[in-house]
Amino acid sequence: MVTRVDLTATPGTERAVMGASATLIDLTGPHAPTFHTLVARDPRTGETAYELTASELTSVIAELGP
């Protein structure tokens, strides 16, 4: 459902892991916005979705940055 950035990755790198959850945001109620977290079971939860080294991140930033 989602990936999330792993904050325990080596500094200067980026690693994302698989997750089995989603967030539903209700914008219509009197207390809007209301956030609902939906959690599912997935045997792949916690597996690496992608991992970028420091040099790969530098290349991406150079290509896509201002």
Secondary structure as UniProt FT lines:
FT   STRAND          2..5
FT   TURN            7..8
FT   TURN            11..12
FT   STRAND          14..19
FT   STRAND          21..26
FT   TURN            30..31
FT   STRAND          34..39
FT   TURN            43..46
FT   STRAND          48..52
FT   HELIX           54..64
//
